[in-house]
């Protein structure tokens, strides 16, 4: 009987810093290697790991990929396995991280050289197609989180593991829901970001978004929609376009994200609907263009999603005292971010200056994570022998609930505690 050794290096009792070290058949494999982004501070990194043979990368978000370049300092050259589109997203986000670090005055421990080495060692994989790392078999499955996101099924002789990364069960306009036809699993390592919350109806949120935008434009205001650069703002554009809303402007890093999505139409749930949304979407490429937009009723989709920087500051400065204009936040606002400050206090800091926002502010939920009931639904469908909950602020509490309500053995390890699993 082959034993698997599992050691979580982050994401225990926290959202972010996803990194799990797996040892099997003489191979050392990392399941993600991400950072925890902290407002106004340098990121929090997982412990350094030596002699890594390979990394299984679920998707490009920095809380799963942000520490990867650290593995390529010196002579180290592990192989990194992920979907083709994920490679392009990772490259975009890591180079942007260097720019952000320089701007905010903190070090991240790597530079362009390490990113180039990482890209050289990236190995594209395909859903449902097995591959091997030495004697260890790996099968990737769609996790439904963003285009290209992956769950990894790892199997050695007699023992199996499923690592979900971030996942979502239901279809969104941009992505298909997670794969459910899965092999037998001994150990399930699952995210539980929303273990204590349900998401509202997606259709209801789409309706509210369209109503806010139409009302703002009819009043002669500027409708600012803040979201994440990778996938989120493109989904918003699809929602608005499907409702007949035209003349949309896209600003920030989401422009580059859109080009990547265009290059991989087979990774989208409906590439025709995506392409249709682009007919109504104009890319904002310079300050003169931005100045022209704010002079008339307009709809701007821009970064950053938590108001921590980016072009959104320009639009807020210009219209923050305008009560007929609106700002819509499209996702959760982490404690300590300017987005959370705005919701709680009605003001934010822009370049160190306090700014009161008199615009109408709305928060909608277009999360790409599974909610509480979906987590239980997935665990019951997979029927694992054991479960390790990670990537959630209530990992231990959720584990207790799973054990009580589902009747599955739950392991709640501490950081860097090694767990031995057998089939």
Secondary structure in CASP SS format (residue, H / E / C, confidence):
PFRMAT SS
TARGET T0000
AUTHOR 0000-0000-0000
METHOD secondary structure of the structure
MODEL  1
X C 1.00
X C 1.00
X C 1.00
X E 1.00
X E 1.00
X E 1.00
X E 1.00
X E 1.00
X C 1.00
X C 1.00
X C 1.00
X C 1.00
X C 1.00
X C 1.00
X C 1.00
X C 1.00
X C 1.00
X C 1.00
X E 1.00
X E 1.00
X E 1.00
X E 1.00
X E 1.00
X E 1.00
X C 1.00
X C 1.00
X E 1.00
X E 1.00
X E 1.00
X E 1.00
X E 1.00
X E 1.00
X E 1.00
X C 1.00
X E 1.00
X E 1.00
X C 1.00
X C 1.00
X C 1.00
X C 1.00
X C 1.00
X C 1.00
X C 1.00
X E 1.00
X E 1.00
X C 1.00
X C 1.00
X C 1.00
X C 1.00
X C 1.00
X C 1.00
X C 1.00
X C 1.00
X E 1.00
X E 1.00
X E 1.00
X C 1.00
X C 1.00
X C 1.00
X C 1.00
X C 1.00
X H 1.00
X H 1.00
X H 1.00
X H 1.00
X C 1.00
X C 1.00
X H 1.00
X H 1.00
X H 1.00
X H 1.00
X H 1.00
X C 1.00
X C 1.00
X C 1.00
X C 1.00
X C 1.00
X C 1.00
X E 1.00
X E 1.00
X E 1.00
X E 1.00
X E 1.00
X H 1.00
X H 1.00
X H 1.00
X H 1.00
X H 1.00
X H 1.00
X H 1.00
X H 1.00
X H 1.00
X H 1.00
X H 1.00
X H 1.00
X H 1.00
X H 1.00
X H 1.00
X H 1.00
X H 1.00
X H 1.00
X H 1.00
X H 1.00
X H 1.00
X C 1.00
X C 1.00
X C 1.00
X C 1.00
X C 1.00
X C 1.00
X C 1.00
X H 1.00
X H 1.00
X H 1.00
X H 1.00
X H 1.00
X H 1.00
X H 1.00
X H 1.00
X H 1.00
X C 1.00
X E 1.00
X E 1.00
X E 1.00
X E 1.00
X C 1.00
X C 1.00
X C 1.00
X C 1.00
X C 1.00
X E 1.00
X E 1.00
X E 1.00
X C 1.00
X C 1.00
X E 1.00
X E 1.00
X E 1.00
X E 1.00
X E 1.00
X E 1.00
X E 1.00
X C 1.00
X C 1.00
X C 1.00
X C 1.00
X C 1.00
X C 1.00
X C 1.00
X E 1.00
X E 1.00
X E 1.00
X E 1.00
X E 1.00
X E 1.00
X E 1.00
X C 1.00
X C 1.00
X E 1.00
X E 1.00
X E 1.00
X E 1.00
X E 1.00
X C 1.00
X C 1.00
X C 1.00
X C 1.00
X C 1.00
X C 1.00
X C 1.00
X C 1.00
X C 1.00
X C 1.00
X C 1.00
X C 1.00
X C 1.00
X C 1.00
X C 1.00
X C 1.00
X C 1.00
X C 1.00
X C 1.00
X C 1.00
X C 1.00
X C 1.00
X C 1.00
X E 1.00
X E 1.00
X E 1.00
X E 1.00
X E 1.00
X C 1.00
X C 1.00
X C 1.00
X C 1.00
X C 1.00
X C 1.00
X C 1.00
X C 1.00
X C 1.00
X C 1.00
X H 1.00
X H 1.00
X H 1.00
X H 1.00
X H 1.00
X H 1.00
X H 1.00
X H 1.00
X H 1.00
X H 1.00
X H 1.00
X H 1.00
X H 1.00
X H 1.00
X H 1.00
X H 1.00
X H 1.00
X C 1.00
X C 1.00
X C 1.00
X E 1.00
X E 1.00
X E 1.00
X E 1.00
X E 1.00
X C 1.00
X C 1.00
X C 1.00
X C 1.00
X C 1.00
X H 1.00
X H 1.00
X H 1.00
X H 1.00
X H 1.00
X H 1.00
X H 1.00
X H 1.00
X H 1.00
X H 1.00
X H 1.00
X C 1.00
X C 1.00
X C 1.00
X C 1.00
X C 1.00
X E 1.00
X E 1.00
X E 1.00
X E 1.00
X C 1.00
X C 1.00
X H 1.00
X H 1.00
X H 1.00
X H 1.00
X H 1.00
X H 1.00
X H 1.00
X H 1.00
X H 1.00
X H 1.00
X C 1.00
X H 1.00
X H 1.00
X H 1.00
X C 1.00
X C 1.00
X C 1.00
X H 1.00
X H 1.00
X H 1.00
X H 1.00
X H 1.00
X H 1.00
X H 1.00
X H 1.00
X H 1.00
X C 1.00
X E 1.00
X E 1.00
X E 1.00
X C 1.00
X C 1.00
X C 1.00
X H 1.00
X H 1.00
X H 1.00
X H 1.00
X H 1.00
X H 1.00
X H 1.00
X C 1.00
X C 1.00
X C 1.00
X C 1.00
X E 1.00
X E 1.00
X E 1.00
X E 1.00
X E 1.00
X C 1.00
X C 1.00
X C 1.00
X C 1.00
X C 1.00
X C 1.00
X C 1.00
X C 1.00
X C 1.00
X H 1.00
X H 1.00
X H 1.00
X H 1.00
X H 1.00
X H 1.00
X H 1.00
X H 1.00
X C 1.00
X C 1.00
X C 1.00
X C 1.00
X C 1.00
X C 1.00
X E 1.00
X E 1.00
X E 1.00
X E 1.00
X C 1.00
X C 1.00
X C 1.00
X C 1.00
X C 1.00
X C 1.00
X C 1.00
X C 1.00
X H 1.00
X H 1.00
X H 1.00
X H 1.00
X H 1.00
X H 1.00
X H 1.00
X H 1.00
X C 1.00
X E 1.00
X E 1.00
X E 1.00
X E 1.00
X C 1.00
X C 1.00
X E 1.00
X E 1.00
X E 1.00
X E 1.00
X C 1.00
X C 1.00
X C 1.00
X E 1.00
X E 1.00
X E 1.00
X E 1.00
X C 1.00
X C 1.00
X C 1.00
X C 1.00
X C 1.00
X C 1.00
X C 1.00
X C 1.00
X H 1.00
X H 1.00
X H 1.00
X H 1.00
X H 1.00
X H 1.00
X H 1.00
X H 1.00
X H 1.00
X H 1.00
X H 1.00
X C 1.00
X C 1.00
X C 1.00
X E 1.00
X E 1.00
X E 1.00
X E 1.00
X E 1.00
X C 1.00
X C 1.00
X C 1.00
X C 1.00
X H 1.00
X H 1.00
X H 1.00
X H 1.00
X H 1.00
X H 1.00
X H 1.00
X H 1.00
X H 1.00
X H 1.00
X H 1.00
X C 1.00
X C 1.00
X C 1.00
X E 1.00
X E 1.00
X C 1.00
X C 1.00
X C 1.00
X C 1.00
X C 1.00
X C 1.00
X C 1.00
X E 1.00
X E 1.00
X E 1.00
X E 1.00
X C 1.00
X C 1.00
END
